[in-house]
Amino acid sequence: MTRVLLASRNAKKLAELRRILAANQVDGVEIVGLADVPDFPEAPETGATFEENALAKARDAAAATGLPAIADDSGIAIDALNGMPGVLSARWSGTHGDDKANLDLVLAQLGDVPDDRRGGGFVCAIALVHPDGTETTLRADWRGTITREPAGTNGFGYDPIFRPDGHDCSSAELTPEQKDAISHRGQALRLLLPHLAAL
């Protein structure tokens, strides 16, 4: 069994990756999170792109633990905000991880934007770094529109105000399995599966 570190403290991301591995019958890989390894200094996310942030996190984790490490950086890019919040998605309101404040700020900023110009999408860049320095970076996008009111309690972050293309509900109203099948992170993780299976 090959241990692979997901460089995240987000239990939902860990569960999502484990579900996708199981659903795609990738055997011989055990996914562990940061809570399962000794603490190491985690550099702040200062990259200008999702790819830079994902690579930096995975490099740090692989170097500190000697395990192959996966890290992702994801966020929402809204057309009417020139692609922002982007890499600043988790701290758009000024406080890191305050989902409600971030969501409220985006809705306020889009208050006078007409429905036909409320396009946007989630972006996920995922990196796999081996202890020998081999690196793989992949990216996936999930397009949709930004709603005017939050709806749903599944998911996290901006899910309650994101209506995926082809759906009449928010991503927070999808089941975890439905979301895994179409989301930016689900797409990126599936792109990564052949690289994990090769371990």
N, C-alpha and C positions, 0 to 999 in steps of 0.2 A: 504494500500500500504506500503510495507516494503522498506525502503531506505537502499541501500547497497552502500558502498563507494568503488570505484575502486581507489586505492592509486596510481594514475598516473596523470601527467599533459599532457600526450600524447593524443591529441584529436583523433588521428586515432585509438588508442587502445580503447578509450571510445566508439567511433562509432562502432567498430568491435564487442564489447561485446553487445551493444544494438541491433545490427543487428542479432546476433546469438540468443539472447533471443527472439526477435520478430519472427524469422524464426522457432523457436522451440516452439512457443506459451507458453512461461513461463510468466504467468500473476501474478500480485500482487507484482512485484519487480520493484522498480525504481532505476536505476543505476545513481549515481552521481559521479563526479570527485573531485579532490582536489581543483579545482577552486570554487566548490560549498559549501565548508565548511571553517570555520575559519582556518587561517594558524596555523601550529604547527611545531616544529622542526623535520626535517626529517634526520634520521641518514644516514651517507654515506654507500654505499654498500661495505661491507668488507668481506662478506662471501666467503668461498672457493668453494661453490657449488651454482647452481641456486636455489635449494630448500632453502638454508640458507638465501639467499638474499630476496627471495619472502616472507618467513616467517617473517623476521625482519621488512620489510616494512608493511606487513599486521598487525603485532602486534602493531607497533607504531601507525598506523592509527586507529585501533579499540580502543586502550587505550586513544588516544587523543580526539576521537569524540563520543565514545559510540555507534558507528554504526558497524554492521558486515562489515568487510573490506576484499576486494580482492586485492591481489598484485601478479604480475608475475615478473619473471626475465627470460629473454630469450637472446639467442645469437646463434652464429654459431660455430660449432666444426668441424674443418677440419682435416681429417685423416693425411695428409702429414705434418701437423703442430702439431702433437701429441695432437689433441683435442683443440688446441687454435684457435682463441682468447678466446673461452669459456666465462667465466664470465667477461672477459675484453673486450668483443666485442664492447661495446659502446665507449670505450676509447683506442682502440688498437693502434691508431696512436699517443697517448699522449694527445689528446684534446677530452674531453667528448662530444659525439654527433656530431662530424665532420664526417658525413657519407662518403663524397667523399675521405677524407684523409684515413679513415679506409679501404675503399674499394681498393683504390690505393695501400696501403701498402700490403694488402693480395695478390693482383694480382702480385706485385713485388716479394713477398716472394715465390710465386708459379710459377714464371716465367719459371724455367727449369724443372718443374714437368710434366711428360708425362700425356696425357689425361686419361689413364687408372688408374692413381693413384691420381686423383683429387676429390675423394669422400669426402663427408662431410654431415653435416646436421644441421638444426636448432633445437634447444632444447628450450622448454618452461616448466618452473616449475611454478605452480600457487598455491597460498595459500589462504584459506578462514579462517579468524579468527573472532570468535564471541566475543562480549564484556565479556562474561562469561569465556573466555579462551579456549573454544573448538577450535581445529585446524584441518584443513584438508589440505593436500598437495598432489598435483597430478602432473604428468609429461607426456609430449608427445614429440616425435621426428619426424622430417620430413626429410627424406633422399633424397639426390640428388648428383649432381656434381657441381664443381666450374668451371665456364666458363672462357675463356681467355679475353673476352671483356664484358663490361656492356651492357645491352639491356633492354629497357622498362622504363617507367616513373611512373608506379603504385607502391604502397608500399613504403618502406623506408629501410634504413640500407643496408644490403647486398643483398636485393632482386634482383638488376640488374645483379648480377654475380652468382646467384643460379638457377640451372636448376633442378626442382624436378624430381625424378624418374618417368618414364612413360609419360613425357612431352617433347616437342621439343622447348620449349620457357623458358625464365627466369620467376621467380615468379613475377617480376616487369612487365611482359607482361600479367599476368592473371588479370581478372576483380576482384574487391573486393569480389564478391560473389563466384567466382571460388576459390579464395585463402582461403576464410573462410571455404570452404568445405573440404580442404585438409591440410591446414597449421598447423604447430606446435601449434600456439596459438589457432586456431580454434578447433583443436583436444582437447587441454587442457580445453578450455572453455566448450566444449560439455561434457567432463567428469565431469565438475563442475555443470552442469545444475541440476541434481537430488538434489544436496545439496542446490542450490538456490531455487528450487521449494519447498523444505521442509521448507523454512523460513516462 
